[in-house]
Amino acid sequence: MKILQLDSGLFAGQSVSRDLTQKIVAQLQQQHPQAEVIYRDLIAQPVAHLDAEILTASATAEAERSPRQQQELALTETLLEEIFAADVLVIGAPLYNFSLPTQLKAWIDRITQAGRTFQYTAEGPEGLLKGKKAFIASAQGGIYSEGAAAAMEHQESYLRVLLGFIGIEEVHLIRAAGLNMPEHREAGLRQAAEAIAAL
């Protein structure tokens, strides 16, 4: 089994989402001792956001590609190879400003490609990464699973839709919520730990 572990928490030393991904991977390795981990730290080694030059690189004749296009296209292929090879994705996704870290979105924009990870058919789009599973390690300062704040959550819901779109339908959510709320932090961490232990 191959595990692709992605971290996008800004603070390496105190990131709850990073702690959760580490614990999820450790739990999976305990169950599958031969599991191989492909690790990508999207903060330490950020992926450049798409722009016109990067987006058109693959459609540009090889002899006409700029050095930057060649470099970025090679990185895109590496990112695609990593997700193709993985049986399991473990995605560290803290909630920033009601959504994802921009570094995680940059990775998503590279691997979400028509003809590679999804395709359009007469019946509509079809994900091509079938048979894989994903674990979302979600860290939230507040509580967005219920009440008025639920309408502001565009992190877990976005990832579920995106993963389903590219064919990954088995998605497990490990959430630590209320981390910036003293009265909820301990319970949020405990619930996440219990969910990991139950994998």
C-alpha positions in Angstrom: 0.0 0.0 0.0 1.2 3.5 -0.8 0.1 6.5 1.2 0.3 10.1 -0.1 0.6 12.4 2.9 0.0 16.1 2.3 0.5 18.8 4.9 -0.6 22.4 4.5 -0.6 23.8 8.0 1.5 27.0 8.2 3.1 26.4 11.6 5.1 23.2 11.5 5.8 23.1 15.2 2.2 23.7 16.5 -0.1 22.7 13.6 -3.0 20.5 14.7 -3.6 19.3 11.1 0.0 18.2 10.8 -0.3 16.3 14.1 -3.4 14.6 12.8 -1.9 13.6 9.5 1.1 12.1 11.3 -1.2 10.1 13.7 -3.4 8.9 10.8 -0.4 7.7 8.9 1.0 6.0 12.0 -2.3 4.2 12.5 -2.4 3.1 8.9 1.2 1.9 9.1 0.4 -0.1 12.2 -2.3 -1.9 10.3 -0.1 -2.2 7.1 3.5 -2.4 8.2 4.7 -2.6 4.6 3.0 0.6 3.7 5.1 3.2 1.8 4.7 6.9 2.5 5.1 9.6 -0.1 5.3 12.8 1.8 4.8 16.3 0.5 5.0 19.4 2.6 3.1 22.1 0.7 4.4 24.8 3.0 8.1 23.9 3.0 8.0 23.2 -0.8 5.1 25.2 -2.1 3.6 24.6 -5.5 3.3 27.7 -7.7 -0.2 28.8 -8.4 -1.5 28.5 -11.9 -1.0 31.4 -14.2 -1.3 31.6 -18.0 2.3 30.5 -18.6 2.0 27.4 -16.4 -1.5 26.5 -17.6 -0.5 26.5 -21.3 2.7 24.6 -20.8 1.4 21.2 -21.8 -0.2 22.6 -25.0 2.9 24.5 -26.0 5.2 22.6 -28.4 8.2 21.2 -26.4 10.7 23.2 -28.4 8.8 26.4 -27.7 8.4 26.0 -24.0 10.1 28.5 -21.7 12.5 27.3 -19.1 9.8 28.1 -16.5 7.2 26.1 -18.4 9.6 23.1 -18.6 10.3 23.3 -14.9 6.6 23.7 -13.9 5.4 21.0 -16.3 7.9 18.6 -14.8 6.6 19.4 -11.3 3.0 18.9 -12.4 3.9 15.5 -13.8 5.6 14.6 -10.5 2.5 15.6 -8.5 0.3 13.5 -10.8 2.6 10.5 -10.6 2.4 10.7 -6.8 -1.4 10.7 -6.7 -1.6 8.0 -9.4 0.7 5.8 -7.3 -1.1 6.3 -4.0 -3.7 3.9 -2.7 -4.6 6.3 0.2 -4.4 10.1 0.5 -4.0 11.7 3.9 -4.7 15.4 3.5 -3.9 17.9 6.2 -6.4 20.7 5.8 -6.7 23.5 8.4 -9.5 25.9 7.9 -8.2 29.4 7.1 -10.8 32.2 6.5 -13.6 29.6 6.0 -11.7 27.7 3.3 -8.4 25.9 2.4 -4.8 27.1 2.7 -3.8 28.6 -0.6 -0.9 26.2 -0.8 -3.3 23.2 -0.8 -5.5 24.9 -3.4 -2.4 25.3 -5.6 -1.7 21.5 -5.4 -5.4 20.8 -6.2 -5.2 23.0 -9.3 -2.2 21.0 -10.6 -3.7 17.5 -10.2 -7.3 18.3 -11.3 -6.8 17.8 -15.0 -9.2 16.7 -17.7 -8.1 13.5 -19.3 -5.8 12.7 -16.4 -7.8 12.6 -13.2 -11.3 13.1 -14.6 -12.9 13.1 -18.0 -16.1 14.4 -19.6 -18.5 11.9 -21.0 -22.0 12.0 -22.5 -23.4 11.4 -19.0 -21.3 14.1 -17.4 -17.9 14.3 -15.7 -16.3 11.0 -14.5 -13.5 10.7 -12.0 -10.6 8.6 -13.0 -9.0 7.9 -9.6 -11.3 5.2 -8.7 -10.5 2.6 -6.0 -8.5 5.0 -3.8 -9.5 6.3 -0.4 -8.8 9.6 1.4 -8.6 10.8 4.9 -9.1 14.5 5.6 -7.3 15.8 8.7 -9.4 18.9 9.4 -8.4 21.5 12.0 -10.9 24.3 12.8 -10.6 27.2 15.2 -14.3 27.4 15.6 -17.2 25.0 15.2 -18.6 24.9 11.6 -20.5 21.6 11.6 -23.8 23.1 12.9 -25.6 26.3 13.5 -25.2 29.6 11.7 -21.5 29.0 11.1 -22.1 25.9 9.0 -22.9 28.2 6.0 -19.3 29.6 6.3 -17.6 26.3 6.0 -15.9 25.8 2.6 -13.1 23.6 3.6 -14.3 20.0 4.3 -17.3 20.3 2.0 -15.0 21.6 -0.9 -12.6 18.7 -0.4 -15.3 16.1 -0.4 -16.7 17.5 -3.7 -13.3 17.8 -5.3 -12.2 14.2 -4.3 -15.5 12.8 -5.5 -15.1 14.7 -8.8 -11.8 13.0 -9.5 -13.2 9.6 -8.5 -12.2 9.2 -4.8 -15.5 8.5 -3.2 -14.4 6.8 0.0 -13.5 9.8 2.2 -13.0 9.7 5.9 -13.1 12.9 7.9 -11.0 13.3 11.1 -11.9 16.7 12.6 -10.5 18.7 15.5 -12.9 21.6 16.0 -13.2 24.5 18.4 -9.4 24.8 18.7 -9.5 28.5 19.4 -12.3 28.2 21.9 -11.0 27.3 25.4 -14.2 25.6 26.3 -14.2 23.3 23.2 -10.5 22.7 22.4 -9.9 19.7 24.7 -13.1 18.0 23.4 -12.2 18.7 19.8 -8.7 17.2 20.2 -10.1 14.2 22.1 -12.8 13.5 19.4 -10.1 13.6 16.7 -7.9 11.2 18.6 -10.8 8.8 19.2 -11.6 8.9 15.5 -8.0 8.0 14.6 -7.9 5.2 17.1 -11.1 3.7 15.6 -9.7 3.6 12.0 
